[in-house]
Amino acid sequence: MSELEDERRAKPDELAIDFAKSGKLLELQLQKLSLQKYIYY
């Protein structure tokens, strides 16, 4: 039972890390798009 509990605890952390990484990537992409808009317009 303890092993299953450990896995359940680890999964949310991993999901949170993946979500944080994807959020940072989205922010970087938005920054690049805004920079491109400034360059083109």
N, CA, C, O and CB atoms as a CASP TS submission, in Angstrom:
PFRMAT TS
TARGET T0000
AUTHOR 0000-0000-0000
METHOD Language model
MODEL 1
PARENT N/A
ATOM      1  N   MET     1       0.835  -1.212   0.000  1.00  0.00           N
ATOM      2  CA  MET     1       0.000   0.000   0.000  1.00  0.00           C
ATOM      3  C   MET     1       0.868   1.258   0.000  1.00  0.00           C
ATOM      4  O   MET     1       0.528   2.245  -0.652  1.00  0.00           O
ATOM      5  CB  MET     1      -0.944   0.008   1.225  1.00  0.00           C
ATOM      6  N   SER     2       1.979   1.227   0.725  1.00  0.00           N
ATOM      7  CA  SER     2       2.823   2.423   0.828  1.00  0.00           C
ATOM      8  C   SER     2       3.404   2.787  -0.544  1.00  0.00           C
ATOM      9  O   SER     2       3.548   3.966  -0.870  1.00  0.00           O
ATOM     10  CB  SER     2       3.966   2.197   1.854  1.00  0.00           C
ATOM     11  N   GLU     3       3.736   1.762  -1.346  1.00  0.00           N
ATOM     12  CA  GLU     3       4.306   2.043  -2.672  1.00  0.00           C
ATOM     13  C   GLU     3       3.285   2.769  -3.550  1.00  0.00           C
ATOM     14  O   GLU     3       3.630   3.729  -4.239  1.00  0.00           O
ATOM     15  CB  GLU     3       4.765   0.730  -3.358  1.00  0.00           C
ATOM     16  N   LEU     4       2.039   2.314  -3.526  1.00  0.00           N
ATOM     17  CA  LEU     4       0.996   2.970  -4.321  1.00  0.00           C
ATOM     18  C   LEU     4       0.806   4.410  -3.860  1.00  0.00           C
ATOM     19  O   LEU     4       0.633   5.312  -4.679  1.00  0.00           O
ATOM     20  CB  LEU     4      -0.337   2.196  -4.219  1.00  0.00           C
ATOM     21  N   GLU     5       0.840   4.621  -2.549  1.00  0.00           N
ATOM     22  CA  GLU     5       0.677   5.981  -2.020  1.00  0.00           C
ATOM     23  C   GLU     5       1.814   6.867  -2.510  1.00  0.00           C
ATOM     24  O   GLU     5       1.591   8.022  -2.874  1.00  0.00           O
ATOM     25  CB  GLU     5       0.632   5.970  -0.469  1.00  0.00           C
ATOM     26  N   ASP     6       3.032   6.331  -2.521  1.00  0.00           N
ATOM     27  CA  ASP     6       4.182   7.117  -2.985  1.00  0.00           C
ATOM     28  C   ASP     6       3.996   7.491  -4.450  1.00  0.00           C
ATOM     29  O   ASP     6       4.276   8.625  -4.840  1.00  0.00           O
ATOM     30  CB  ASP     6       5.505   6.327  -2.794  1.00  0.00           C
ATOM     31  N   GLU     7       3.525   6.552  -5.263  1.00  0.00           N
ATOM     32  CA  GLU     7       3.316   6.834  -6.688  1.00  0.00           C
ATOM     33  C   GLU     7       2.259   7.923  -6.854  1.00  0.00           C
ATOM     34  O   GLU     7       2.414   8.828  -7.674  1.00  0.00           O
ATOM     35  CB  GLU     7       2.892   5.548  -7.448  1.00  0.00           C
ATOM     36  N   ARG     8       1.188   7.829  -6.074  1.00  0.00           N
ATOM     37  CA  ARG     8       0.123   8.837  -6.173  1.00  0.00           C
ATOM     38  C   ARG     8       0.660  10.207  -5.787  1.00  0.00           C
ATOM     39  O   ARG     8       0.255  11.215  -6.365  1.00  0.00           O
ATOM     40  CB  ARG     8      -1.078   8.460  -5.273  1.00  0.00           C
ATOM     41  N   ARG     9       1.561  10.255  -4.821  1.00  0.00           N
ATOM     42  CA  ARG     9       2.141  11.533  -4.400  1.00  0.00           C
ATOM     43  C   ARG     9       3.072  12.074  -5.475  1.00  0.00           C
ATOM     44  O   ARG     9       3.143  13.285  -5.684  1.00  0.00           O
ATOM     45  CB  ARG     9       2.901  11.373  -3.069  1.00  0.00           C
ATOM     46  N   ALA    10       3.784  11.187  -6.155  1.00  0.00           N
ATOM     47  CA  ALA    10       4.777  11.620  -7.148  1.00  0.00           C
ATOM     48  C   ALA    10       4.090  12.145  -8.410  1.00  0.00           C
ATOM     49  O   ALA    10       4.564  13.110  -9.010  1.00  0.00           O
ATOM     50  CB  ALA    10       5.726  10.454  -7.508  1.00  0.00           C
ATOM     51  N   LYS    11       3.005  11.538  -8.809  1.00  0.00           N
ATOM     52  CA  LYS    11       2.353  11.928 -10.074  1.00  0.00           C
ATOM     53  C   LYS    11       1.908  13.396 -10.090  1.00  0.00           C
ATOM     54  O   LYS    11       2.202  14.093 -11.061  1.00  0.00           O
ATOM     55  CB  LYS    11       1.145  11.033 -10.328  1.00  0.00           C
ATOM     56  N   PRO    12       1.220  13.890  -9.071  1.00  0.00           N
ATOM     57  CA  PRO    12       0.817  15.305  -9.097  1.00  0.00           C
ATOM     58  C   PRO    12       2.021  16.231  -9.205  1.00  0.00           C
ATOM     59  O   PRO    12       1.960  17.238  -9.911  1.00  0.00           O
ATOM     60  CB  PRO    12       0.011  15.651  -7.843  1.00  0.00           C
ATOM     61  N   ASP    13       3.119  15.909  -8.514  1.00  0.00           N
ATOM     62  CA  ASP    13       4.322  16.744  -8.592  1.00  0.00           C
ATOM     63  C   ASP    13       4.836  16.773 -10.025  1.00  0.00           C
ATOM     64  O   ASP    13       5.170  17.835 -10.550  1.00  0.00           O
ATOM     65  CB  ASP    13       5.424  16.221  -7.632  1.00  0.00           C
ATOM     66  N   GLU    14       4.898  15.604 -10.657  1.00  0.00           N
ATOM     67  CA  GLU    14       5.391  15.532 -12.040  1.00  0.00           C
ATOM     68  C   GLU    14       4.477  16.339 -12.959  1.00  0.00           C
ATOM     69  O   GLU    14       4.951  17.067 -13.831  1.00  0.00           O
ATOM     70  CB  GLU    14       5.475  14.054 -12.523  1.00  0.00           C
ATOM     71  N   LEU    15       3.173  16.206 -12.759  1.00  0.00           N
ATOM     72  CA  LEU    15       2.221  16.959 -13.585  1.00  0.00           C
ATOM     73  C   LEU    15       2.414  18.453 -13.369  1.00  0.00           C
ATOM     74  O   LEU    15       2.363  19.236 -14.318  1.00  0.00           O
ATOM     75  CB  LEU    15       0.763  16.552 -13.258  1.00  0.00           C
ATOM     76  N   ALA    16       2.636  18.847 -12.117  1.00  0.00           N
ATOM     77  CA  ALA    16       2.838  20.270 -11.814  1.00  0.00           C
ATOM     78  C   ALA    16       4.098  20.772 -12.503  1.00  0.00           C
ATOM     79  O   ALA    16       4.116  21.879 -13.042  1.00  0.00           O
ATOM     80  CB  ALA    16       2.931  20.503 -10.285  1.00  0.00           C
ATOM     81  N   ILE    17       5.156  19.957 -12.486  1.00  0.00           N
ATOM     82  CA  ILE    17       6.415  20.350 -13.132  1.00  0.00           C
ATOM     83  C   ILE    17       6.197  20.476 -14.638  1.00  0.00           C
ATOM     84  O   ILE    17       6.625  21.455 -15.250  1.00  0.00           O
ATOM     85  CB  ILE    17       7.545  19.318 -12.827  1.00  0.00           C
ATOM     86  N   ASP    18       5.531  19.484 -15.234  1.00  0.00           N
ATOM     87  CA  ASP    18       5.261  19.529 -16.683  1.00  0.00           C
ATOM     88  C   ASP    18       4.421  20.760 -17.015  1.00  0.00           C
ATOM     89  O   ASP    18       4.667  21.436 -18.014  1.00  0.00           O
ATOM     90  CB  ASP    18       4.532  18.233 -17.155  1.00  0.00           C
ATOM     91  N   PHE    19       3.432  21.045 -16.175  1.00  0.00           N
ATOM     92  CA  PHE    19       2.562  22.204 -16.415  1.00  0.00           C
ATOM     93  C   PHE    19       3.368  23.494 -16.337  1.00  0.00           C
ATOM     94  O   PHE    19       3.184  24.401 -17.149  1.00  0.00           O
ATOM     95  CB  PHE    19       1.400  22.238 -15.394  1.00  0.00           C
ATOM     96  N   ALA    20       4.266  23.569 -15.350  1.00  0.00           N
ATOM     97  CA  ALA    20       5.104  24.766 -15.199  1.00  0.00           C
ATOM     98  C   ALA    20       5.999  24.932 -16.419  1.00  0.00           C
ATOM     99  O   ALA    20       6.161  26.038 -16.936  1.00  0.00           O
ATOM    100  CB  ALA    20       5.962  24.681 -13.911  1.00  0.00           C
ATOM    101  N   LYS    21       6.587  23.808 -16.881  1.00  0.00           N
ATOM    102  CA  LYS    21       7.467  23.874 -18.059  1.00  0.00           C
ATOM    103  C   LYS    21       6.680  24.337 -19.279  1.00  0.00           C
ATOM    104  O   LYS    21       7.133  25.212 -20.016  1.00  0.00           O
ATOM    105  CB  LYS    21       8.122  22.495 -18.336  1.00  0.00           C
ATOM    106  N   SER    22       5.505  23.755 -19.494  1.00  0.00           N
ATOM    107  CA  SER    22       4.699  24.133 -20.660  1.00  0.00           C
ATOM    108  C   SER    22       4.281  25.596 -20.548  1.00  0.00           C
ATOM    109  O   SER    22       4.240  26.308 -21.552  1.00  0.00           O
ATOM    110  CB  SER    22       3.449  23.221 -20.788  1.00  0.00           C
ATOM    111  N   GLY    23       3.971  26.049 -19.335  1.00  0.00           N
ATOM    112  CA  GLY    23       3.593  27.446 -19.143  1.00  0.00           C
ATOM    113  C   GLY    23       4.737  28.375 -19.497  1.00  0.00           C
ATOM    114  O   GLY    23       4.534  29.408 -20.134  1.00  0.00           O
ATOM    115  N   LYS    24       5.962  27.997 -19.075  1.00  0.00           N
ATOM    116  CA  LYS    24       7.125  28.831 -19.391  1.00  0.00           C
ATOM    117  C   LYS    24       7.358  28.853 -20.898  1.00  0.00           C
ATOM    118  O   LYS    24       7.677  29.897 -21.468  1.00  0.00           O
ATOM    119  CB  LYS    24       8.387  28.313 -18.658  1.00  0.00           C
ATOM    120  N   LEU    25       7.198  27.697 -21.539  1.00  0.00           N
ATOM    121  CA  LEU    25       7.386  27.640 -22.993  1.00  0.00           C
ATOM    122  C   LEU    25       6.362  28.533 -23.686  1.00  0.00           C
ATOM    123  O   LEU    25       6.695  29.245 -24.633  1.00  0.00           O
ATOM    124  CB  LEU    25       7.267  26.181 -23.507  1.00  0.00           C
ATOM    125  N   LEU    26       5.115  28.496 -23.216  1.00  0.00           N
ATOM    126  CA  LEU    26       4.078  29.338 -23.821  1.00  0.00           C
ATOM    127  C   LEU    26       4.428  30.807 -23.648  1.00  0.00           C
ATOM    128  O   LEU    26       4.240  31.607 -24.564  1.00  0.00           O
ATOM    129  CB  LEU    26       2.698  29.041 -23.198  1.00  0.00           C
ATOM    130  N   GLU    27       4.942  31.163 -22.462  1.00  0.00           N
ATOM    131  CA  GLU    27       5.320  32.564 -22.220  1.00  0.00           C
ATOM    132  C   GLU    27       6.424  32.971 -23.181  1.00  0.00           C
ATOM    133  O   GLU    27       6.387  34.063 -23.749  1.00  0.00           O
ATOM    134  CB  GLU    27       5.781  32.773 -20.752  1.00  0.00           C
ATOM    135  N   LEU    28       7.416  32.087 -23.368  1.00  0.00           N
ATOM    136  CA  LEU    28       8.517  32.400 -24.279  1.00  0.00           C
ATOM    137  C   LEU    28       7.995  32.568 -25.698  1.00  0.00           C
ATOM    138  O   LEU    28       8.404  33.488 -26.407  1.00  0.00           O
ATOM    139  CB  LEU    28       9.593  31.299 -24.232  1.00  0.00           C
ATOM    140  N   GLN    29       7.089  31.680 -26.116  1.00  0.00           N
ATOM    141  CA  GLN    29       6.531  31.766 -27.469  1.00  0.00           C
ATOM    142  C   GLN    29       5.760  33.074 -27.638  1.00  0.00           C
ATOM    143  O   GLN    29       5.859  33.721 -28.680  1.00  0.00           O
ATOM    144  CB  GLN    29       5.608  30.555 -27.758  1.00  0.00           C
ATOM    145  N   LEU    30       4.994  33.465 -26.618  1.00  0.00           N
ATOM    146  CA  LEU    30       4.237  34.726 -26.701  1.00  0.00           C
ATOM    147  C   LEU    30       5.196  35.901 -26.788  1.00  0.00           C
ATOM    148  O   LEU    30       4.953  36.848 -27.536  1.00  0.00           O
ATOM    149  CB  LEU    30       3.295  34.891 -25.477  1.00  0.00           C
ATOM    150  N   GLN    31       6.288  35.846 -26.026  1.00  0.00           N
ATOM    151  CA  GLN    31       7.277  36.926 -26.073  1.00  0.00           C
ATOM    152  C   GLN    31       7.879  37.012 -27.469  1.00  0.00           C
ATOM    153  O   GLN    31       8.055  38.106 -28.004  1.00  0.00           O
ATOM    154  CB  GLN    31       8.389  36.707 -25.015  1.00  0.00           C
ATOM    155  N   LYS    32       8.198  35.859 -28.064  1.00  0.00           N
ATOM    156  CA  LYS    32       8.768  35.845 -29.419  1.00  0.00           C
ATOM    157  C   LYS    32       7.771  36.432 -30.414  1.00  0.00           C
ATOM    158  O   LYS    32       8.148  37.212 -31.289  1.00  0.00           O
ATOM    159  CB  LYS    32       9.160  34.401 -29.837  1.00  0.00           C
ATOM    160  N   LEU    33       6.493  36.055 -30.281  1.00  0.00           N
ATOM    161  CA  LEU    33       5.470  36.581 -31.187  1.00  0.00           C
ATOM    162  C   LEU    33       5.351  38.090 -31.032  1.00  0.00           C
ATOM    163  O   LEU    33       5.246  38.809 -32.027  1.00  0.00           O
ATOM    164  CB  LEU    33       4.109  35.909 -30.922  1.00  0.00           C
ATOM    165  N   SER    34       5.366  38.576 -29.800  1.00  0.00           N
ATOM    166  CA  SER    34       5.249  40.022 -29.577  1.00  0.00           C
ATOM    167  C   SER    34       6.461  40.733 -30.160  1.00  0.00           C
ATOM    168  O   SER    34       6.326  41.815 -30.731  1.00  0.00           O
ATOM    169  CB  SER    34       5.111  40.341 -28.066  1.00  0.00           C
ATOM    170  N   LEU    35       7.648  40.139 -30.023  1.00  0.00           N
ATOM    171  CA  LEU    35       8.852  40.745 -30.601  1.00  0.00           C
ATOM    172  C   LEU    35       8.736  40.787 -32.121  1.00  0.00           C
ATOM    173  O   LEU    35       9.085  41.786 -32.748  1.00  0.00           O
ATOM    174  CB  LEU    35      10.121  39.961 -30.179  1.00  0.00           C
ATOM    175  N   GLN    36       8.244  39.699 -32.710  1.00  0.00           N
ATOM    176  CA  GLN    36       8.080  39.653 -34.167  1.00  0.00           C
ATOM    177  C   GLN    36       7.090  40.730 -34.613  1.00  0.00           C
ATOM    178  O   GLN    36       7.299  41.378 -35.638  1.00  0.00           O
ATOM    179  CB  GLN    36       7.595  38.248 -34.624  1.00  0.00           C
ATOM    180  N   LYS    37       6.021  40.921 -33.849  1.00  0.00           N
ATOM    181  CA  LYS    37       5.030  41.949 -34.202  1.00  0.00           C
ATOM    182  C   LYS    37       5.685  43.322 -34.178  1.00  0.00           C
ATOM    183  O   LYS    37       5.442  44.149 -35.058  1.00  0.00           O
ATOM    184  CB  LYS    37       3.817  41.912 -33.230  1.00  0.00           C
ATOM    185  N   TYR    38       6.522  43.565 -33.160  1.00  0.00           N
ATOM    186  CA  TYR    38       7.202  44.866 -33.074  1.00  0.00           C
ATOM    187  C   TYR    38       8.121  45.057 -34.274  1.00  0.00           C
ATOM    188  O   TYR    38       8.234  46.158 -34.813  1.00  0.00           O
ATOM    189  CB  TYR    38       8.011  44.980 -31.755  1.00  0.00           C
ATOM    190  N   ILE    39       8.778  43.971 -34.689  1.00  0.00           N
ATOM    191  CA  ILE    39       9.708  44.070 -35.818  1.00  0.00           C
ATOM    192  C   ILE    39       8.936  44.328 -37.117  1.00  0.00           C
ATOM    193  O   ILE    39       9.327  45.175 -37.920  1.00  0.00           O
ATOM    194  CB  ILE    39      10.559  42.775 -35.942  1.00  0.00           C
ATOM    195  N   TYR    40       7.837  43.589 -37.316  1.00  0.00           N
ATOM    196  CA  TYR    40       7.113  43.702 -38.589  1.00  0.00           C
ATOM    197  C   TYR    40       6.284  44.979 -38.668  1.00  0.00           C
ATOM    198  O   TYR    40       6.149  45.564 -39.743  1.00  0.00           O
ATOM    199  CB  TYR    40       6.208  42.493 -38.786  1.00  0.00           C
ATOM    200  N   TYR    41       5.720  45.422 -37.522  1.00  0.00           N
ATOM    201  CA  TYR    41       4.797  46.560 -37.596  1.00  0.00           C
ATOM    202  C   TYR    41       5.444  47.867 -37.173  1.00  0.00           C
ATOM    203  O   TYR    41       4.792  48.911 -37.184  1.00  0.00           O
ATOM    204  CB  TYR    41       3.584  46.301 -36.735  1.00  0.00           C
TER
END
